[in-house]
């Protein structure tokens, strides 16, 4: 076994054909080949070749071409969605993930903010590269 586990609960997800069970376990120990670890001793997602079930007959293989990272929230609380300027919050360009990244700063940058969609598109490209501070700088009117 790869996992040493203790079953905590089994939830039946239906009675019709194809219905499954959800097994909730506490993982007590995991055995991992060292070749799958990075320098810090954590799992290296690029080396794992994971497969995800999408539903019906569809699956996805995760590799370095389709993996992306969403940074964990600050240790201190970010400004949050409610404090985003309306020009940003109600943009037709930014996705929920974009807004989450922008809301995860310790303090709102000073200045007036662009409602110009072209600036929002440029800022969104920076967010895709995890350049949050640069994105904010682009959104401030000079």
C-alpha angles and dihedrals in degrees: 000000000000092000131047102207145164118219109232101175143353117211118196109220099200146320100245124096112285094024112135141194129254110220114200113201140174109230108224099176138356127205114214131177109243091231088070094058128090127222091278092054094252126126112275104224091200092063100046103075092210124192122211127199111230100182138275106021095330128113135169130215113216117219138149091278095062104029120101132174128231108198117238115251119271119274084241117050118271122228090268132217096288093062095051111115113258090241087063102032094054097038116137088216107054121083125213089262091052091051091047091054092048091047092052096079122109094234137010112255114247120252145056116301132230121245088186108125093213090059089048091052091050091048090049090056089054091050089054086059090047091247096142099158091049090049091053091048090054092050094055115091111237 
